[in-house]
Amino acid sequence: MIDKTKTIGATKNFDSAKINELISTGLINNVANLERAIFSLEYLGQLQKEGLDFIFKGGSAIQVILQDKWARLSVDADICSNVSEKELIEIMSNIYQKFGKTAFSFKFRDRTIAGSIPFYLFILEAPSIAVIGETRSCLLDVMGIKPNYATTQVALKTPFFDSDLTITTPTIGALLGDKLSTIGPNTMGRHLVDSRNGLEYAKHFYDIKTLQEADFNFKDCCLAFHEAIDLQSKIRSKNLSVQECCEDLFFTCKVASLPQNISEQLIAKLSEQPRMRARSEFRILRDGLARFRPFLVRGLTYSWDDLRYCAALTALLTKMAQIDLSEKKIKAILKANMPSKKEEIQSVAAKVAAVPEQERWFIQLSELVNFPRILQTWHGYFFLEPAT
């Protein structure tokens, strides 16, 4: 068991009775994931206490920044810091020593990144809180440069973790822009090779929808999105353009918006190369979604049709980040009422029907009229125009 006298988080965070209470009330449905999430946040506090200057981003940061709007567990920590590998190892060793070498052991993960920006990737381990004899592991990803994101100070607290610390995160808008840059398997995003990657994409789509529902500054979002593309160019030693990154993202969003029951029929419309890509991505995303459900909290659900909407929203937000729109117009589009009456839905569908079929290959209008918010969101994407 972890030494509670050394933790920065409140001692109740590490009480097995508290863990069991969170599970029994249905707030969280997976003990292992809950404990991994707790240890991940505790470790961030330990890093800060040891003097590391960093920006906390990714899914775990969303838990902290959204507070009561929290929707899923994140079990890994993603930070950015202008720290050398030697300095980081020294800090991590100090934490391990502090806990008497019984918690927060660490080892490098194998991942080759050949670009000019250093990455330090670790697996952390600590003894289970609620299950004697078991060990929990979580991941720590450190990008060795601090991006030029708008930031804010937030309390290091969630519904399952309490502490007195404040921590630096991107603003909600900047976090949204950073999240948009995670989609695009052939350019700026993670590759879609297997269900593990599909799980990550399911998380990213869900996070984008959750962040968009909060009050955010779209300028922060746009600046972070473009900054992230510049960083990914350096990380991958490629000269990635905004246009190619967005087109890559749009294709994956269209695949993720396919209806399950007629996906093959729609994919068959494509020429050979995009058809092969669409089939592979559809399978991986579907498998990844199935793996995502244990991370949901408060009895929330996330179906394929929910993912379809999240993907449509991701495409719309990304297209907005490409062009010059006022904050007022963006908010008006995002907060517009969804069509509810039959004639309203048919009117939107008629406009989408006018879009060239090669652009809307993933849409079967007779099916999509049953999902007005997906239809409306793709309509917004197709008819979005720059400010004049």
N, C-alpha and C positions, 0 to 999 in steps of 0.2 A: 504493500500500500504506500502511496505517495506521502511524504512528510508534509503535513498541512502547516507546520510552523514556517515552512520555507516558501509557500506559495504566495503569489501576489493577489490571486483571486480569493474571494471569501471562502472560509472553511466549509460552508454549506455546499459549495460547488462539488466538493470531493466526498460528500456523505452518501453512502450507499442507499440510505433511506430516501434521500432527496431524488436520487436517480430512479428508484422504484416508484416514487410518487409521480414523477413526470411521465413514466411509462404507463402506470395504472390509470391515470386520468385521461390518457389518450392524446396528450399534447404531442408526444413523440412516440414512435412505434418501434424503435430499434436501439437496444442498449449499447451495442458496440459503436454505432455511428454517433450516438449522443456523447459517449465518453471520448471518442476521437475528436469531436468538435470542442469539448471542454479543454482537452489537453492542447489543442491547437491554439486556442485563445490564451491559455495560461502561458504557453511558450512565447507568444508575442509579448506579453507583459514582462516576462523574464528577459527577453532581448532588450526591451526598452530600459528596464532597470539596470542592465549591464552597460547602458550608454550607447546602444546602437541607434543611429538616426535613420529612420526609414519611413516609407509610405506603405501603408497596408491597403491592398486592393484585392480584387477577385471576389469569389462567392462568400468567403468568410467575412469580408469587409461589409458586404451587403447585409449580413445578419446584424452587424453592429450599427450601421448607419440608418437602417430602416426601423430598428427597434420594434414597436408593436405591429408593424406591417410585415414582420418577418414571416417567411413562407416555407423555407426549407433549410435543412441542416447542411452545413459545409464543413468538411472534416479536414481540410488542408489549409495551409497558410501560404499566401502569395504576397511577397513584399519586394520593394525596390529600394536599394541603398547604394551609396557610393563607397562601398566597403571592399577591401581587398579580401581575397580568400584567406590569407594568413590571419588577418584581424578577426574575421568571422569565426574561424575555427577556434581561435583563442577564447572568444566570447562564449561559444557553444560548449567548449570544454569547461569553462568556469561554471556554467549552469549545471552541467553533469556532475561536477565535483560538489557543488552546493547541495545537491540532493543525495550525497553519499554514494554516487554511482548506482543508485537504485531506480532512478527515473531520468528520462530524457537522454538516453543513449542515442547516438546518431551515427549514420553511415552514409556515404555518398551513393546516389543512384546513378546508374549508367545512362547517360544520354549525351550524344555528340551534337554540339552546337558549334558550328565552325565560324560564326560571324565575329565581328569586332567587339561586341558587348558581352562581358562575362556573365555566366550563369552558374549558380551553385545550387545543386539539387540534392536534398537529403531525405532519408527516412528517419523519423523519430520514434522512439518506443518508450512506453511508460506502463506500469502495472495497472491492471483494471481496477476501477473503483468498486464495482458491485460484484464482480465474479473473481473469487480467490483463485490464484494460479494462472489466470489469463493475462495476456499482454495486449495492449492497444497500440497500433501504429498510425501515424499520420505523416503527411508529406509537408516539407518546407521547400518552397521554390523562391530563390533569391535572384533577382535580376540586378546585376552590378552597376546600375546607373539609375538615378532618380529621374523619371520623366517630367516634362514640363506640363504638368496637369494642375488645374485649379484644385486646391486642397482645403480641408476643414479639420477642426479638432472635434472629436466625438468621444463620449464616455465608452470605455471598454466594457460594455454590458450588453447582455441579451436576456431573453426570458429564461435561459438556463445557466447563465454565467454572470456573476457579479464581481465588480472590483472597484477600486477608487481611482484607477488610472484614466487618463485621457490619451487618445492615440490619433495620429495623423492619417487621414484617408483622403482619397479624391472626393470632391463634391459629388452629389448624386448625378449631376449632369456629366461630369468628367468620368465617373464610374460607368455611366451608360455608354459614353463614347468608347471607352476602353473595351467594354463588353461587346460592342458591335464589331470590333476588330478581331474578335475570336472566331468569327464565322468566315469561312472562305478557305476550304481545304487545300487548294492549289496555290494560294498566295500568302495571305497574312495569318490565316487560322491554322489550327491543328489539322493534320491529315485525318481523313475518315477511312481507317483501315479495318477496324473491328468494333465490336460492341462497346469496348471501353471508350473509344473515341465517340461512339454514338451516345454514350452516357454523358460525356462532357458536353456535347452539342445540345442534348436535351436540357441539361442544366443551364447552358448559356441562353438558349431561347427563353426559358422560364424566367431567368434573372432579368433579361431585357424587358419582358412584359411587366415584371414586378417594379423595376426601376422607373419605367415610363409612367406607371400609375401614380408615382409620387410627384411632388412639386420639384421641378428641376429647371436649371438654366440651360437652354439649348446651345448657347454660345460655348459654354463649358464643354458640352457634348461634342460639338463640331471640332473644337480645338484639340480635344483629347483623341478623337478619332483620327485626325490627320497626323497628330504626333505619334500615335501608335503605329500607323503605317510607316512613318519614317523610321521608327525604332525597329520594326520588323524587317525593313530593308537592310538595316545594318546587321541585325541578328542573323539573317539568312544570306548575307553578302549578295543581295540582289537589288536592282533598282526598280522597286515596285511602284507602279503608278496608282493613283487613286482610282482611275477608271477600271483598270484590270482587276484590282481588289474588289471593287463593287460588283463588277460583272460576275466574278467568281462567287461572291456572296449571294447575289440574286439567284443564280442557278440552284444553289443548295436550298435557298428559301423556297423556291418553286417545287423542288423535289419534296421538301418537308410539308408542302401544302397539298400534295396529292391525296385524293380520297383513297382509303385502303382498298375498297372492294373493286375499283376499276383502275387501279394504278397501272397495271401492265398494259391495258388498252390505251391509256394516254401516253405512257412512255414509248410505246411502239410507233408513235408519230414521229419520233426524233430520228435523225440520221445516226449512223452506227456508233461513232465515238461518244456523243452526248447520251445516246441510249444506254450504252454500257455503264457510263458514269452514273446515270440516274438510277438504274437498277441496283447498282452496288450501294449507292448512298441511301436509297429508300430502305433497303434491307438493314443496313447498319443503324440507321436512325430508329427504325422500328424496334430493333433488338436493344438499342441503348435506352429507349423510353421504358422498356420493361424493367431495366436495371435501376432506373431512377426512382421508382415509387417508394422504396424504403427511406429515402431522404426527405420525403414530404412530412409536414407537421400539421397538427390541429385537424387531422382528418381530411385534409385537402386532397383533391384528386387531380390527375393530369392525364387526360386521355389523348389519343392520337388527334382528335378534332381540336383539342386545346392546343396541342403543338402546332397544328396547321395555322391557327390564329396567331400564335406567337411568332411563327416564321413569317407570316404576312406582315405583321407589325415590324419585325426586324428589317424586312426589305423596305418598307415605307420610311422608317426612321433613317436608314442608311441613305436612301435617295435624298431625303431632306438634308442630310449632312453634306451631300455633294453640291447642292445648289444654294443660291442666295435667297433665303426666305426670311421674312421678319419673324420675330418671336411671336407676335400677335397672330400671324397667319398660321404658324405651326401649331399653336395652342388651339386655334379654331378648328383645324383639321383633326387633331387628336381628340378633342372633346366633343366633336360633332355627334349628334344623336344617330344611333343606328336605325336604319329603316326597319319598320315593324309591320306596316300594312302591306298587303299583297301588291297593291299597285306601286308602292314605293320601292319594294324589292325588285319588281319587274322592271321598273324604270332604270335602276342601277344596273341590272343584268343586261338590259338593252345597250347601255353605254359600253359595258365591258365586251359585249358581242362585237362591237365595232373595232376593237383592237385586233391587229393582225394575228392570225392563229398561231404563227410561229413564236409569238411573244407570250401567248396565253395557252400554250400547249398542255399545261397541267390542269386546266380548268374544264370541267364539264358543267355548263351553266345549269342544266336541268337538275343536277345534284347540288351545286353550290347555292342555289336559291334557298335551300333548307338551312343554310348557315350564314345569315345576313351579316354578322360582324366580319367574317372572313371575306365575304363578297365585297363589303364596303371598304375594307382595308386594302384589298388588291385594286379596287377602283381608284382609291386615293393614290396608290403607287403609279398606276398607268397614266393618270391624268394630272400628276403633279408637274407644275411648270415653274421655272425660275421667276423671280421678281422682275418686273419691267420698270 
